[in-house]
Structures are given as structure tokens and as C-alpha cells.
């Protein structure tokens, strides 16, 4: 794969016209191909092994299938050292749970009783959107795993406490530890008490797994609920209890069940999942707020926070059986052992809740046994033993809005409005206000700013990673739209590191400024595009490789990295910005490079006037060197308004009249007004 990537890049570089650019591009590729990758095969230091298994006196080398370190206790009478348990790395087990950017390497100890003895985060690569320093290795998060049994669910928000604003990473650690611990227990702890219920669970799943969808309906594990609307169309709902992970994975697939469990944990502290599949030819879309529950004298109008998105019915037994699926997080007041009634309001006026369209539902005893970890009721064994789309925009939006952090969202909306007002009005005071808020709030307080890691993570995991974070989604949508219409507005007012560079330029003495020779500047502009290409190609070819942190120093500053190397890189870029305005934006920013490419299709580019043919005022003032008299290299323009503010009426009219300019340049004759973009 590396040879193929090298050959591909060689072909790309052969088209470059500048030798300097080629050399720089090769340097970037060399850095990407040679960047160190964490290897799970390397031996872990004894100090770390002792940290996760403090009762052990010594450890064996990593060995066995699956690979583990045996933890030995003190010698007994015959001089032998008993095995107290095992230590393992989660990255040695497949499938690996992916964090925000890559698998997270966790060192875990497990004793002979199947309980965890300790946990250490060895290595992880995270987006600057989520990481605030070494947050996973704070004492509170890893210490809570000690003493937990491998048989527990390890659900974030229920069984373990997650890290604020790091749900994806918290789930990756929790599920990775749980899955690996269970595999180790299966291989080395066959007599452990944790397997008391596992045989019953395996037996129950072995009875369910061979059944077809129609057989699941016939046996009562799945229930159809047709709802007729007033216009004659029909909403086809399907109900199934997803109270256990094994059952959930059988019915909807591992990925969709995990997504639903994560979302449920984010919203409420407890409650089992009841699948609600949506299909039919209904003229009105399904709305979760139309659902209600009733059990005995207790009734409940379903809250939005208790309805989560499950998936598009592409995996598991439910595949192709419905258009999409959600799930009710059943309130704790529901007695799972007793029947309850579900109601759906079709919009017809009724006097009582009982007049709504309704269905009675009783959780199948086999599904209930799986959820509660109890033995299978014997009477059901003979009965079962012999037989053995995208979510609609409306519902998805509702799910997103339900879990939105509104104080952050409203603050971000205010900032977006301020930035857009400054840009449209060409008001320098408003722009400096937006820059100041961006630098302080998005940089140090909130941390919701864009990074090239968001591009690489879309490549690795798809755009769905934005759908659980409303502020981030808002910023992405705003950036894409403004870039398509006007160019790099994000770089102008919403990038905290760009704001820092502009603030430095404003306060650093002008006599310190230097300009690179024109040919060197023109060649160096291509470095950021080479960096972008290297990062994107590495994300495609090596899903676990992450190098963006070496090219985006703002994460080092705003999240207070503990890496001396990253602080050294940051220092170089800040020093460059002292002498060259927007030094990082000009020559190294991969996100700016990606936005620059998109901006080439922008219809509303900066206007040029005849005076620009000889005037260099705007050229000298441009912070990114994007102007060459009447020509504007629009992919390098950050829409900072400096040149447009210099034009009267902000409409392409230079404040210097043609006569004034002509008097200064007697040999010049103005030609037709031009508007160049590159």
C-alpha cells in the first residue's frame, strides 16, 4: 500500500512546475509515510503492568491467544507463583472500537474472578474538537473501571460515567475494555462466576438467531402495529424489545444497536429500549411525540428525549423490513414483567386517551430473560426449539435538537450572526469584535472550531459523526455555505488561530514585518496543499494513522498539549507570524487549503476597478499576499475585508479617482474594468 501511495504521489508531483514545490511535497509525503504508529506488539513497561494489577509481584511476557501478560502472586509453599489474573491491551482484539479519530489503546488487568483490577490509557489520537489535554487519563475516568465485572454492560452514562463533550471516546474505551475483557475471560477464565448466566444467554440467542423475521413475529418476539390514518393511508409500526445487547445486535445489527445505546445514555440515566420500526404508505410522517404509554393507572406522554434513532434497517433481522427505526427508552415506572398499552395520536380529535389508536404489548419472556440475565423459562424451550432507510429528515432533526446543548448553540448562533454582519457590512469594528469573541470563546472556553481532522474523520467514519453535536453541525454548515458563496469567511472571522495571528499583526510593530521574495512566496503557497493531500491520502490508505496534529498548532495552544514537540511546532508558526502576517494561513494550514479549493467556485468574488491596474495599496495591505495589483488569487483570499473596506461604498469604487491615479501615473490609460479571481 505504501508503494502504491508513493507511486501515486510521484505521478502527481511530476505535474508540478516548481522544483521547490516538489521538494516540499516529497518532505510531506516522507513525514506521512514514516510517521510512527503505535504498535500493540511492543512490550509494555513493568511499571504500567503493576499499575493496572497492583496485587501482582511479577508478570510474564505477552503471549498466548489472545495475547496477555500473566500476573503472578507471591510464591506459595512449593515455590510456585500462582496466576492471579491477566493484563491485556485492547488494541490486540478485533474488532477494535474506534474513538473520534482512531482506536484507543487501553491496558487492562482482570483477576481470576473476572473483575477488572485497573486500567491505563496508553495511546490515543483525538480530534481537537473533543480533546482538552489528556482528558481520558484523568483519575476519575479510568479509576471507575476497577472492580467491575467483565459481565457488566459498561454503558456510558449508566454503568460508567463518561467524559463531558467526549462521548465517542468514552464509549470507545468502555466497549473496547468490555469486549476484550470478555474474550480474555472466555479464553483463560472458563470456570469464573461471570459465566453463570452466559450459557443461558448463549442458549437463548442460539434459539432466536436462526429464526426468520416472519417466525419472530409468529413467536411474539416482534409485533406489528398497523395504524390507519384519516385519509386511508397506513403507518406500519413494528415493536420489539431490545433489552439486551445480544438481542439488539440480532435484531438491528451491532452498529445500530450501539448507536442507539450511546444516544440513550446521553439523554437519560436509565431505561430499556423498545424498538419502533417505521414503514407503510402514510401521508403524514411518523412523529415520536404522538406516542403515549399506559400501564394500570399510570400514563405517560412520550418525551422527545426518550426516543432515539436506531438506524436505517440495513442490518440484523430487521433489514429491509422497515424504512427506518427508532426506539423508546422505556421510563423506569414501566414494569417490564407486566403488559402495557401504547397509543398513537393520528390527529383525530378524541375525548380520552383510550380513544386513540392503540395496541397492548407484553415483553416476550425469552427477551425479558435476556435483559434481566435470568434463566430461560423452560416452557418456552420446546415452543421455540423446533423452528429454529435513511431516517426521515424531520425525525432526525428532532432527535438532534432534543439533545442539543442550547446554551452553547445560542452563543454560537450569536457569534455567527456577528461574523456575518461584519462581513456583509464591511465594518472593521464588528470584525474585530467577532475576532475577539472567536479567539476567547471558541479557542479557550468552548473549543468548537474546525480542524482538518473533521475531514479525515468523515473519510473514516462518514458524515454521521456531526449528527449528535448541534454546535459543530451548525459551524460546518455555516462554513460550507459561506465558502461556496463568498469564499473563506470562516478563516476571516471564525478561526481562533487566524484571530490570534491578526491580533499579533495589529500589535507587533510594523517595522518588524518582512516579505518573502515573490518567487519564494509563490512556491511556498503550495505547501499547505501538499500537507492537505498527504493528510487525506494517509486517512484513506491508513485508517489508524493520524498526523494532522503536527500541522495544526492551534490544538496545542487551545487544549494545552503536553507534547514538547507540538509546542515547538507552535512556536515556529507564531515566530513566523511575528514577521509575516498570517504566516501559518499562507503556507501551512491544511483546512485553509481545503476551503481555498472550494472557494474557487464562489460566485461572489472581490470586485476589481481600473485603478487596481497600477495601485498597490490593497496589495501591500493584504494579510495573505493574495493580491497582485488588479489580480486576486481567490483561493488564498481569507475575505478579511481589508481591501474591500478601502473601496468607497463597499461596492467596488476606489476612493482615489481615476484622475488622481492618472496624474500620478501619466503613462497609464485605464482599460475596461476587470474582475479576476485567480
Protein Blocks (a to p, Z undefined) as FASTA:
>chain_A
ZZmmmmmmmmmmmmpcbfklmmmmmmmmmmmmmpccddfkbccdfklmmmmmmmbmbdcd
dedjdddddddddddfkopacdfbdcddfklpccddddfkbccdddddddfkopafbdcd
fbdcddfklpgcjlklpmklmmmmgopafkbnoighilpccdehilmmmmmmmmmmmmmm
mmmmmmmmmmbmklmmmmmmmmmmmmmmmpcfklmmmnopaccdddddfkopacdddddd
ffbfklmmmmnojklmmmmmmmmmmmmmbdcddddddedjdfbdcdfklpccdehjbccd
ddfklcccfbeolgcjknokafbdcdddddfklcfkbccdddddehiacfbfklpccddd
dddfklmmmmnopacdfklmmmmmmmgccddfklmmmmmmmmpcfklmmmmmmmmmmmmm
mmmnopaklmmmmmmmmmmmmmmmnopacdfklmmmmmmnojklmmmomklmmmmmmmmm
mmmmnopfklmmmcmklmmmmmmmmmpcfklpccddfklmmmmmmmmmmmmmmmmmmmmm
mmmbcfklmmmmklmmmnopabfklmmmmmmmmmmmmmmghklmmmmpmklmmmmmmmmm
pmbdcdddfklmmpcklmmmpmnlpaghjaccfklpgolommmmmpghhlopafbdfklm
mmmmmmbccddddddfZZ
